[in-house]
């Protein structure tokens, strides 16, 4: 398993790579991770050293660009039957694994629309894409720039361990959760602008913000960075998860986590989010403050509607369970090895 982003930094791609190694081992396979970072990852991870924080996609990507990194990556692949490369064209770890080995390879594309990763993919895939034995993407959105070049591309979504979440927790009436870094594209500013309107309609509504710290606001609790256990406790106690992201998303793991925890979900009407939610969530226009406030207040004030969307979300989350996702990847690995 190769991840181009440092595993000593939090991130969605890192989490998926780490989880897949753990799930493969639990299923009886030998698996190890090769990634930048000075610490982190499952036991046996081959750490490539410190990363450089590169601003990209309205966020920061921790990648390794040091001289000789391609050689270090290739050394870490020795003995593998199949190499699974997340973001196979991201320099230098992903790209080094893609062009540096003849071992059968699976490349998974995660990048969102408009990101530097997708722009690079369009140009770089024509040069190096044929080095990948098989190709997957986490969503139709992530697949868009390379689908015409690889008609054999397969969509395999990101996954979670659904059973590890708590859908039957004791809910705090009126509690709403936001989970995300304080990056502009996560939409926290939009939600905070909508919150006074929610409170005017429902004075007892309470917003928990996990992942960011801001100046105090009535009815809002800012927790800053939280650990995995605390995140799950917040979701288990909330009636509603809100994802007001403003763009450049290719998936939405937080939506699955919310649904698996028994939360109803309100999210921005992004293609990636609607793909994940199906009919299980409520969507509003991107950055539409009034519509967001109205939707939150509607769900919190209508117990029947809230219960309906909670049930839909629980059913939908099963499509992204670890067993489902791992089986799809194992099939792809077998195809790659056979080729």
Backbone torsions as a table, in degrees:
resi	resn	phi	psi	omega
1	UNK	NA	124.7	-179.1
2	UNK	-117.7	129.4	176.4
3	UNK	-124.2	127.9	-178.4
4	UNK	-81.2	-10.1	-177.4
5	UNK	-102.1	142.6	-173.5
6	UNK	-63.5	131.9	-177.3
7	UNK	-82.6	-3.3	171.4
8	UNK	-92.6	11.5	173.2
9	UNK	-123.5	141.9	179.4
10	UNK	-71.4	146.7	178.0
11	UNK	177.8	153.4	-176.7
12	UNK	-67.1	-39.9	-179.7
13	UNK	-67.2	-43.0	177.7
14	UNK	-58.5	-43.9	-178.3
15	UNK	-62.5	-42.5	-179.5
16	UNK	-65.7	-41.1	179.2
17	UNK	-63.8	-44.2	179.3
18	UNK	-62.8	-46.4	-179.6
19	UNK	-60.8	-42.0	-178.3
20	UNK	-62.9	-39.4	176.1
21	UNK	-60.1	-45.9	-178.6
22	UNK	-65.2	-41.5	-178.9
23	UNK	-68.2	-38.1	177.5
24	UNK	-63.5	-44.0	178.7
25	UNK	-62.5	-41.9	179.7
26	UNK	-63.7	-26.6	179.0
27	UNK	-88.5	2.8	174.4
28	UNK	97.9	9.0	-180.0
29	UNK	-98.1	155.6	171.8
30	UNK	-85.5	126.4	-179.4
31	UNK	-147.3	144.1	174.8
32	UNK	-147.3	160.9	-175.3
33	UNK	-110.4	138.8	173.0
34	UNK	-119.2	121.7	-174.2
35	UNK	-162.0	157.4	170.9
36	UNK	-65.5	162.1	177.8
37	UNK	129.4	157.9	176.3
38	UNK	-101.7	-12.3	178.3
39	UNK	-157.7	171.2	176.9
40	UNK	100.1	174.0	-178.6
41	UNK	85.4	166.7	177.9
42	UNK	-66.0	164.4	176.3
43	UNK	-54.3	135.6	180.0
44	UNK	90.3	1.7	178.1
45	UNK	-61.7	134.6	174.9
46	UNK	-89.6	104.6	-176.8
47	UNK	-89.2	132.0	-172.8
48	UNK	-97.5	-0.8	177.8
49	UNK	106.4	-176.5	-171.5
50	UNK	-62.1	154.2	-177.9
51	UNK	-111.0	163.2	174.5
52	UNK	-108.3	129.9	-178.2
53	UNK	-85.8	110.1	-177.9
54	UNK	-106.9	126.0	179.6
55	UNK	-73.4	125.2	-176.6
56	UNK	-159.7	147.1	174.3
57	UNK	55.2	39.0	-178.5
58	UNK	56.4	31.5	178.3
59	UNK	-151.3	-162.6	179.7
60	UNK	-128.2	128.8	179.7
61	UNK	-106.9	120.0	179.2
62	UNK	-88.3	95.9	-176.8
63	UNK	-117.6	165.5	-179.7
64	UNK	-112.5	125.1	-177.9
65	UNK	-122.0	15.2	-175.1
66	UNK	-66.0	150.7	176.1
67	UNK	-58.5	141.1	176.9
68	UNK	82.5	2.8	-175.9
69	UNK	-66.6	-33.7	178.8
70	UNK	-60.6	-41.7	179.2
71	UNK	-64.5	-39.5	178.8
72	UNK	-64.8	-39.6	178.7
73	UNK	-62.8	-49.3	-177.3
74	UNK	-60.7	-37.8	177.8
75	UNK	-61.7	-36.5	-178.8
76	UNK	-72.2	-13.3	-178.3
77	UNK	-90.7	-8.1	-174.2
78	UNK	-58.2	134.9	177.1
79	UNK	93.4	-6.3	-177.8
80	UNK	-81.7	144.8	171.2
81	UNK	-83.7	-34.4	178.7
82	UNK	-140.9	139.6	175.2
83	UNK	-110.2	124.0	178.1
84	UNK	-104.0	113.5	-173.2
85	UNK	-109.6	114.6	174.8
86	UNK	-82.9	132.9	-174.5
87	UNK	49.8	69.4	-170.7
88	UNK	-70.3	-6.7	179.5
89	UNK	-111.2	5.9	178.2
90	UNK	-79.9	127.1	179.2
91	UNK	-71.9	154.8	-17.7
92	UNK	-101.3	-8.8	-174.8
93	UNK	-71.8	-50.8	179.0
94	UNK	-62.0	-47.8	-179.4
95	UNK	-66.8	-38.4	178.5
96	UNK	-61.0	-40.5	177.4
97	UNK	-68.5	-35.9	-177.4
98	UNK	-66.8	-45.0	-173.8
99	UNK	-98.1	-6.6	-171.7
100	UNK	-100.5	-0.2	-176.4
101	UNK	-139.9	153.5	174.1
102	UNK	-102.5	5.6	176.1
103	UNK	-66.3	139.1	177.1
104	UNK	-51.2	136.1	-171.6
105	UNK	-131.6	148.2	172.7
106	UNK	-118.3	122.7	177.8
107	UNK	-105.1	128.4	178.5
108	UNK	-114.5	125.5	-179.9
109	UNK	-99.5	130.0	-177.6
110	UNK	-114.8	-21.2	-163.9
111	UNK	-63.3	145.2	-179.7
112	UNK	-84.6	168.5	-178.2
113	UNK	-64.9	138.8	178.5
114	UNK	81.8	-5.9	-178.7
115	UNK	-77.3	162.4	176.9
116	UNK	-63.3	-30.7	179.0
117	UNK	-63.1	-42.7	178.6
118	UNK	-71.1	-39.5	178.5
119	UNK	-62.7	-41.6	178.3
120	UNK	-65.3	-35.6	-177.2
121	UNK	-60.8	-42.3	-177.8
122	UNK	-58.9	-42.3	-178.1
123	UNK	-80.8	-44.6	-173.1
124	UNK	-76.2	-28.8	-176.0
125	UNK	-63.5	-35.0	179.0
126	UNK	-63.2	-29.0	-178.1
127	UNK	-87.8	-45.7	-170.2
128	UNK	-116.6	-5.9	-175.0
129	UNK	-61.9	-30.0	-179.0
130	UNK	-72.3	-7.1	175.6
131	UNK	-73.8	-21.3	-178.9
132	UNK	-82.8	128.8	-179.3
133	UNK	-67.6	-48.5	176.4
134	UNK	-134.8	158.7	-174.3
135	UNK	-132.4	136.5	174.0
136	UNK	-130.7	164.3	172.3
137	UNK	-141.9	154.4	-175.0
138	UNK	-79.8	-13.1	-180.0
139	UNK	-163.0	168.1	174.2
140	UNK	-61.4	-34.8	179.2
141	UNK	-62.6	-47.0	179.8
142	UNK	-68.5	-26.8	-177.9
143	UNK	-79.1	-18.7	-168.9
144	UNK	-50.6	-46.8	-173.6
145	UNK	-74.1	-13.7	-174.8
146	UNK	-121.5	-2.8	-174.5
147	UNK	-60.4	-40.8	-177.7
148	UNK	-66.7	-31.2	-179.7
149	UNK	-79.6	-26.4	-179.3
150	UNK	-131.5	81.5	-180.0
151	UNK	-63.4	-14.4	177.3
152	UNK	-84.5	2.4	-179.6
153	UNK	-55.8	141.2	-179.7
154	UNK	-122.2	137.2	176.4
155	UNK	-86.8	120.1	173.2
156	UNK	-128.5	114.1	-174.4
157	UNK	-72.2	162.1	168.4
158	UNK	-63.6	155.3	-176.6
159	UNK	-131.8	165.5	174.0
160	UNK	-137.5	165.8	173.3
161	UNK	-88.2	91.6	-172.3
162	UNK	-56.4	-39.9	-175.9
163	UNK	-65.7	-17.0	-178.1
164	UNK	-83.3	-5.9	178.5
165	UNK	-95.2	170.0	-169.6
166	UNK	-120.6	84.1	-177.3
167	UNK	-74.7	-13.8	-175.4
168	UNK	-108.9	25.1	179.2
169	UNK	-69.0	164.6	177.1
170	UNK	-77.8	116.2	-176.2
171	UNK	-81.8	141.1	172.1
172	UNK	-90.1	116.3	-176.4
173	UNK	-54.6	129.6	177.0
174	UNK	80.7	5.4	-178.5
175	UNK	-83.8	129.8	179.8
176	UNK	-119.7	139.0	-178.5
177	UNK	-114.9	141.0	167.8
178	UNK	-124.4	127.8	177.8
179	UNK	-122.4	121.3	177.6
180	UNK	165.8	157.9	175.6
181	UNK	-67.5	160.6	179.1
182	UNK	-85.3	59.1	175.1
183	UNK	-103.8	145.5	-178.2
184	UNK	-53.2	-36.6	-175.0
185	UNK	-76.1	-9.5	175.9
186	UNK	-81.0	-13.0	168.2
187	UNK	80.3	18.0	-179.6
188	UNK	-60.7	-38.7	178.8
189	UNK	-59.2	-38.2	179.0
190	UNK	-64.3	-45.8	-179.2
191	UNK	-64.8	-42.5	-179.8
192	UNK	-66.7	-31.9	176.0
193	UNK	-69.4	-30.6	-179.8
194	UNK	-82.3	-21.3	-170.3
195	UNK	-63.3	-41.2	177.6
196	UNK	-56.3	-35.4	178.0
197	UNK	-67.9	-38.6	176.4
198	UNK	-61.5	-43.9	-177.9
199	UNK	-68.6	-31.2	175.7
200	UNK	-63.8	-37.2	179.2
201	UNK	-79.3	-35.1	-176.0
202	UNK	-136.4	86.8	-174.9
203	UNK	-57.7	-23.8	-178.6
204	UNK	-89.4	-0.4	178.3
205	UNK	-63.5	144.2	-174.8
206	UNK	-138.0	125.7	-178.1
207	UNK	-105.2	126.5	173.8
208	UNK	-103.4	121.3	178.5
209	UNK	-108.0	110.0	179.2
210	UNK	-107.3	119.9	179.8
211	UNK	118.1	-5.7	-177.4
212	UNK	-148.5	152.9	174.4
213	UNK	-122.4	130.1	177.2
214	UNK	-136.3	176.4	174.5
215	UNK	-62.9	146.8	-177.8
216	UNK	-56.0	144.9	177.0
217	UNK	-138.2	146.4	176.8
218	UNK	-60.6	131.0	176.2
219	UNK	75.9	11.4	-178.5
220	UNK	-126.5	133.4	176.2
221	UNK	-117.2	116.5	-179.5
222	UNK	-97.0	118.8	-176.2
223	UNK	-100.0	-13.0	-173.2
224	UNK	69.1	-157.5	-179.3
225	UNK	-66.9	135.0	178.6
226	UNK	-124.0	155.7	176.6
227	UNK	-82.2	173.3	-177.4
228	UNK	-60.5	-43.9	-178.0
229	UNK	-64.6	-43.8	179.8
230	UNK	-66.3	-37.6	176.9
231	UNK	-57.8	-45.1	-179.3
232	UNK	-66.6	-35.7	177.4
233	UNK	-65.5	-40.1	178.2
234	UNK	-62.1	-46.3	-179.4
235	UNK	-65.0	-39.3	-178.6
236	UNK	-66.5	-23.7	-178.3
237	UNK	-98.0	-5.7	-174.8
238	UNK	-97.5	147.5	174.5
239	UNK	-85.1	-26.5	-170.1
240	UNK	-143.2	136.8	169.6
241	UNK	-108.9	132.5	179.2
242	UNK	-116.5	129.3	177.8
243	UNK	-123.4	87.7	-173.5
244	UNK	-90.3	30.7	-173.0
245	UNK	-54.3	149.0	-173.2
246	UNK	-101.2	-7.0	177.1
247	UNK	153.3	178.6	176.5
248	UNK	59.0	36.3	175.9
249	UNK	-106.3	139.1	179.0
250	UNK	-109.8	-7.9	180.0
251	UNK	-152.0	-128.1	-178.9
252	UNK	156.7	63.5	-179.8
253	UNK	-59.0	-35.9	-179.2
254	UNK	-60.2	-30.4	177.7
255	UNK	-66.4	-42.8	179.1
256	UNK	-64.8	-42.7	179.5
257	UNK	-61.0	-41.3	177.6
258	UNK	-63.5	-45.4	-179.9
259	UNK	-64.4	-42.2	180.0
260	UNK	-65.8	-23.3	179.5
261	UNK	-88.6	-1.1	178.8
262	UNK	86.7	16.2	175.7
263	UNK	-86.7	145.1	161.4
264	UNK	-73.7	155.1	-173.9
265	UNK	-126.3	132.8	168.7
266	UNK	-118.4	127.2	-175.0
267	UNK	-140.3	159.8	174.2
268	UNK	-65.5	149.7	-177.9
269	UNK	-81.8	69.5	174.2
270	UNK	-99.7	146.0	-177.3
271	UNK	-56.2	-41.9	-178.7
272	UNK	-65.2	-37.7	-178.4
273	UNK	-71.6	-42.1	179.5
274	UNK	-66.6	-30.2	176.4
275	UNK	-65.6	-40.7	179.3
276	UNK	-72.1	-43.7	-172.5
277	UNK	-74.7	-32.3	-172.2
278	UNK	58.5	-128.7	178.4
279	UNK	-99.8	17.9	-172.0
280	UNK	-91.5	-10.3	-176.9
281	UNK	-132.8	175.0	176.6
282	UNK	-108.3	135.7	-179.5
283	UNK	-120.8	149.1	178.2
284	UNK	-132.1	159.7	179.4
285	UNK	-58.6	145.7	-178.6
286	UNK	-60.7	128.6	177.8
287	UNK	62.9	19.3	177.2
288	UNK	-87.8	93.2	-172.4
289	UNK	-62.8	-45.3	-177.5
290	UNK	-65.2	-43.7	-179.9
291	UNK	-63.9	-37.7	179.2
292	UNK	-65.0	-46.1	179.2
293	UNK	-61.4	-42.2	-179.4
294	UNK	-63.0	-43.0	-177.4
295	UNK	-67.7	-41.3	178.4
296	UNK	-62.5	-48.0	-178.7
297	UNK	-63.4	-38.5	179.6
298	UNK	-61.2	-49.0	-178.2
299	UNK	-66.0	-41.4	-178.5
300	UNK	-68.6	-24.7	-177.1
301	UNK	-96.6	-4.4	-177.6
302	UNK	-122.4	97.7	-175.6
303	UNK	-61.7	-37.6	-179.6
304	UNK	-66.9	-43.9	178.7
305	UNK	-65.2	-39.9	178.4
306	UNK	-62.1	-46.1	-179.7
307	UNK	-63.5	-38.8	179.1
308	UNK	-61.4	-44.7	-178.1
309	UNK	-75.0	-28.7	173.2
310	UNK	-63.4	-43.9	-179.3
311	UNK	-65.7	-41.7	177.5
312	UNK	-61.8	-41.3	-179.1
313	UNK	-64.6	-42.6	178.3
314	UNK	-60.4	-41.2	179.1
315	UNK	-66.7	-40.9	-177.8
316	UNK	-67.7	-35.2	-177.1
317	UNK	-59.8	-28.7	-178.7
318	UNK	-60.1	-26.0	179.8
319	UNK	-68.0	-16.2	-176.7
320	UNK	-113.1	15.4	-178.7
321	UNK	-67.5	153.1	-177.3
322	UNK	-54.4	-39.7	-177.7
323	UNK	-64.3	-39.6	-179.5
324	UNK	-68.3	-48.3	-177.1
325	UNK	-67.5	-43.5	-178.8
326	UNK	-62.9	-41.1	179.7
327	UNK	-61.5	-39.0	178.6
328	UNK	-65.1	-40.8	178.3
329	UNK	-68.6	-38.6	178.1
330	UNK	-60.3	-38.4	176.5
331	UNK	-62.6	-41.5	179.4
332	UNK	-67.6	-39.2	177.7
333	UNK	-61.2	-41.2	179.6
334	UNK	-63.9	-41.1	177.1
335	UNK	-61.3	-46.4	-180.0
336	UNK	-60.6	-45.3	-179.0
337	UNK	-63.3	-38.0	-179.1
338	UNK	-67.8	-33.0	-179.9
339	UNK	-73.8	NA	NA
